[in-house]
Amino acid sequence: MKKILALGEALIDFIPAQRDCLLKEVEQFTRVCGGAPANVAAVAAKLGGNSSLITQLGQDAFGDYIVDTLQDAGVDTSCICRTEQANTALAFVSLKADGNRDFSFYRKPSADMLLNQSQLRAEWFEDAGILHFGSVSLIDAPIQMTHRRAIAMAQERGALISFDPNIRLPLWKSEDACRSRVREFLPCADIVKLSDEELEFVTGKTEIAQAAEELFSGSCRVILYSMGKKGAMLLTPEGSWTAENPDVPVKDTTGAGDAIMGALLYCLAQQNLTRDKLAEVTGQQWQAWLEFAVYYANYSVMGSGAIGSYPDYDTFISWKEAMQRKG
């Protein structure tokens, strides 16, 4: 099985003890490991895949905690750099009644933002099947140029490039700056994840079919489109497939988008797929992979935080089969 490389931020999410209140009203928080690329790497590893995270953490207790958490999940942490120039990033979260979130980031700068392209090592990309990244680290900081170099290194080795814009506007100077940078990196991606809330912002289209037609005219060959309570859709130039959510109690949606992304990438990496081979995947296989990913994300929302809510393969399959018998 080829390796999944995740590139970008790893941080501490402070999850609130109280729900359905403003962030300023929260009195207690629980510390958990987070950051979208870290979450994706953890999903792949917990499912039994081969994953590594490329990032930088501070030489501090929070950085130690993140490394320990990722190692416990099975993620290869040998590509994580450490620095004394800045601290590990923090994010404070408030939860609404429906499980959705608001964020306040402490990242001015954080250690991950200072990751320089000169720190990348060629051996990290050996046997890499997929490189995954998001938009949080595409801000005007050294790590943006590191992304450009890492994408080139991965492409040179034939790896698929996966991009989840994962819009976090509080981190940007303006909406236009965020949109412009995301659209700049879209042509690099073979696989793109979009949510229904991000579709128009990212693509300028209000219908996924229109957005897909434009994306497929470029490099993109797979779109994972998450639709909140309605489930998800997977689109390729050869067709489209949908999967509904099972009926589960929603506790916390933190990391759910990363769960569905990580689970799909795990399925692709299992088959050692290259860009040319994506067109050979059958509709039946795409449907099965989409349902696998949707169910995995729904398992995660029943727990708190991200990585701690992700099940291992055996636990997940037992639960999924029980849910399908029940439904």
C-alpha positions in Angstrom: 0.0 0.0 0.0 1.4 3.4 -1.0 2.0 6.1 1.6 -0.4 9.0 2.2 1.5 12.2 3.0 -0.4 15.0 4.7 1.1 18.5 4.7 0.2 21.5 6.8 -0.9 22.5 10.2 -1.1 20.4 13.4 -2.5 22.2 16.4 -4.3 22.0 19.7 -8.1 22.3 19.5 -9.7 23.4 22.8 -13.1 21.9 22.8 -15.7 23.6 25.0 -17.4 21.9 27.9 -20.6 24.0 27.2 -22.6 23.8 24.0 -24.8 26.3 22.2 -23.1 29.4 23.6 -20.7 32.1 22.3 -17.0 31.4 22.6 -16.6 34.2 25.2 -19.2 32.5 27.4 -17.3 29.1 27.5 -15.8 28.5 30.9 -14.0 25.2 30.4 -12.2 23.5 27.5 -10.7 20.1 26.8 -7.4 19.9 25.0 -7.3 17.6 21.9 -5.0 17.2 18.9 -6.3 18.8 15.7 -5.5 20.4 12.4 -7.0 19.1 9.2 -3.9 17.5 7.7 -3.1 15.8 11.0 -6.6 14.5 11.2 -6.5 13.1 7.7 -3.2 11.3 8.4 -4.7 9.9 11.6 -7.8 8.5 9.8 -5.6 6.7 7.3 -3.4 5.3 10.0 -6.2 4.2 12.3 -7.8 2.3 9.4 -4.5 0.5 8.9 -3.0 2.6 6.2 0.5 4.0 5.8 0.5 7.8 6.6 3.0 10.5 7.5 2.5 14.1 8.5 4.8 16.9 7.3 4.6 19.9 9.6 6.4 21.9 12.2 5.7 22.2 15.9 7.0 24.3 18.7 9.5 22.9 21.3 6.8 23.0 23.8 4.4 20.7 25.8 1.6 21.1 23.2 4.0 20.0 20.4 5.0 16.9 22.5 1.3 16.1 23.1 0.6 16.3 19.3 3.5 14.0 18.5 2.4 11.5 21.1 -1.2 11.5 19.9 -0.3 11.0 16.3 2.2 8.2 17.2 -0.6 6.5 19.2 -2.8 6.7 16.2 -0.2 5.0 14.0 1.0 8.1 12.1 4.6 8.2 11.1 5.9 11.4 12.8 9.5 11.3 11.4 8.6 14.2 9.0 7.6 16.5 11.9 10.1 19.3 12.5 10.4 21.2 15.8 11.4 24.8 16.4 12.0 27.3 19.2 11.1 30.3 17.0 7.4 30.0 17.6 4.9 28.0 19.7 2.6 25.3 18.5 -0.7 26.6 17.1 -3.9 26.7 19.2 -7.5 27.0 18.2 -10.4 27.6 20.6 -13.8 26.2 19.5 -17.4 26.9 20.4 -20.1 24.4 19.5 -23.6 25.3 18.4 -26.6 23.2 19.2 -26.4 21.3 15.8 -22.7 20.4 16.4 -21.3 23.0 14.1 -18.4 25.2 15.2 -16.9 28.7 15.5 -13.1 29.2 15.9 -10.6 31.6 17.4 -7.0 30.9 16.3 -3.8 31.7 18.1 -1.3 31.6 15.3 0.6 34.9 14.9 2.9 33.2 13.9 2.8 29.6 15.0 5.5 27.0 14.4 3.9 25.4 11.4 3.7 28.7 9.5 7.5 28.9 9.6 8.2 25.5 8.0 10.6 26.3 5.2 10.9 24.5 1.9 14.6 23.8 2.6 13.5 21.6 5.4 11.8 19.1 3.0 13.7 15.8 2.5 13.5 13.7 -0.7 13.2 10.5 1.3 9.9 11.7 2.8 8.4 11.4 -0.7 9.6 7.9 -1.4 6.7 5.5 -2.0 4.2 8.3 -1.6 1.0 7.6 -3.4 -1.0 10.7 -2.3 0.0 14.1 -1.0 -2.9 15.8 0.8 -3.1 19.5 1.8 -5.6 22.2 2.7 -5.8 26.0 2.5 -5.0 27.0 6.1 -1.3 26.8 5.4 -1.5 28.7 2.1 -1.4 32.1 3.8 1.5 34.5 3.2 4.1 32.6 5.3 7.1 30.3 4.5 4.9 27.2 4.7 3.1 28.4 1.5 6.2 28.1 -0.5 6.9 24.8 1.2 3.6 23.6 -0.2 4.6 24.6 -3.7 7.8 22.7 -3.4 6.2 19.6 -1.8 3.6 19.4 -4.5 6.3 19.5 -7.2 8.3 16.8 -5.4 5.2 14.6 -5.1 4.2 15.1 -8.7 7.7 14.2 -9.8 7.2 10.8 -8.1 3.8 10.2 -9.7 1.8 10.8 -6.5 -1.8 11.9 -6.6 -2.4 15.4 -5.2 -5.4 15.9 -2.9 -6.7 19.3 -1.9 -9.4 20.2 0.7 -9.8 24.0 0.7 -11.4 23.8 4.2 -12.1 27.5 4.3 -11.2 29.3 7.6 -11.7 33.0 6.8 -10.6 34.3 10.3 -7.0 33.3 9.2 -7.1 35.5 6.1 -6.8 39.3 5.6 -9.9 39.2 3.3 -12.3 36.9 1.6 -10.8 37.8 -1.7 -7.3 36.9 -0.6 -8.5 33.5 0.6 -10.5 32.8 -2.6 -7.7 33.9 -4.9 -5.1 31.7 -3.2 -7.4 28.6 -3.1 -8.2 29.0 -6.8 -4.4 29.4 -7.5 -3.8 25.9 -6.0 -6.9 24.1 -7.4 -5.2 23.3 -10.8 -2.5 21.3 -8.8 -5.1 18.9 -7.5 -6.2 15.5 -8.9 -8.6 15.1 -6.0 -10.7 18.0 -4.6 -13.0 18.0 -1.6 -15.7 20.7 -1.4 -18.5 21.2 1.1 -21.9 22.6 0.1 -21.1 25.7 2.2 -17.8 26.2 0.3 -19.0 25.4 -3.3 -19.9 28.9 -4.5 -17.0 30.6 -2.5 -14.4 28.4 -4.1 -15.8 27.8 -7.6 -18.2 30.7 -8.3 -20.8 28.1 -9.1 -24.0 27.3 -7.2 -24.5 23.8 -8.6 -21.9 21.0 -8.1 -22.5 19.7 -11.7 -21.4 23.1 -13.1 -18.4 23.3 -10.8 -17.4 19.7 -11.7 -17.5 20.4 -15.4 -15.1 23.3 -15.0 -12.8 21.4 -12.6 -12.7 18.4 -14.8 -11.5 20.6 -17.7 -8.3 21.0 -15.7 -6.3 18.5 -13.6 -9.0 17.4 -11.3 -10.3 13.8 -11.7 -12.2 13.2 -8.4 -14.4 15.5 -6.4 -15.7 14.6 -3.0 -18.7 16.8 -2.3 -20.0 16.8 1.3 -23.6 17.9 1.8 -24.0 18.1 5.6 -27.1 16.3 6.7 -27.8 15.1 3.1 -24.7 12.9 3.0 -22.1 13.2 0.2 -21.5 12.9 -3.5 -18.5 11.6 -5.4 -17.9 12.8 -9.0 -15.5 11.9 -11.7 -15.5 12.6 -15.5 -17.0 9.1 -15.9 -20.0 9.6 -13.5 -21.4 10.5 -10.1 -22.5 8.6 -7.0 -24.3 9.6 -3.7 -24.5 8.2 -0.2 -26.9 9.2 2.5 -25.9 9.6 6.2 -27.0 6.9 8.6 -29.2 8.0 11.5 -26.7 8.8 14.3 -26.8 11.1 17.3 -24.6 14.1 16.5 -22.3 15.2 19.4 -19.5 17.1 17.7 -18.8 17.7 14.0 -15.1 18.6 14.6 -13.0 16.7 12.2 -15.9 15.1 10.3 -14.8 16.6 7.0 -11.3 15.2 7.6 -12.8 11.8 8.5 -14.6 11.5 5.2 -11.6 12.7 3.3 -9.1 10.5 5.1 -11.3 7.4 4.7 -11.6 8.0 0.9 -7.9 8.5 0.5 -7.3 5.3 2.5 -9.4 3.5 0.0 -7.5 5.0 -3.0 -4.1 4.3 -1.4 -5.0 0.7 -0.8 -5.3 0.2 -4.6 -2.0 2.1 -5.3 -4.0 4.2 -7.8 -2.2 6.6 -10.1 -3.8 9.5 -12.0 -4.0 7.3 -15.2 -5.7 4.5 -13.4 -8.5 6.6 -11.8 -10.5 6.3 -15.0 -10.4 2.5 -14.7 -12.2 2.4 -11.3 -15.8 1.0 -11.7 -18.9 2.8 -10.6 -19.6 0.0 -8.2 -16.2 0.6 -6.6 -16.6 4.4 -6.3 -20.0 3.8 -4.7 -18.6 1.4 -2.1 -15.7 3.7 -1.3 -18.1 6.7 -0.9 -20.3 4.8 1.5 -17.3 3.6 3.4 -16.1 7.2 3.8 -19.6 8.6 4.7 -20.2 6.0 7.4 -16.7 6.6 8.8 -17.5 10.4 9.1 -20.8 9.6 10.8 -19.1 7.4 13.3 -16.8 10.3 14.2 -19.6 12.8 14.9 -20.9 10.7 17.7 -17.7 11.4 19.7 -15.9 14.6 20.8 -13.0 16.2 19.0 -11.4 14.7 15.9 -8.7 12.0 16.3 -10.1 10.6 19.5 -13.4 10.0 17.7 -11.9 8.1 14.8 -12.3 4.3 15.1 -9.9 1.6 14.0 -10.8 -0.6 11.0 -12.3 -3.5 12.9 -14.3 -1.4 15.3 -15.6 0.7 12.4 -16.5 -2.3 10.1 -18.4 -4.0 13.0 -20.4 -0.8 13.6 -21.1 -0.2 9.9 -22.4 -3.7 9.3 -24.6 -3.4 12.4 -26.0 -0.1 11.2 -26.7 -1.4 7.7 -28.5 -4.5 9.2 -30.5 -2.1 11.4 -31.3 0.3 8.6 
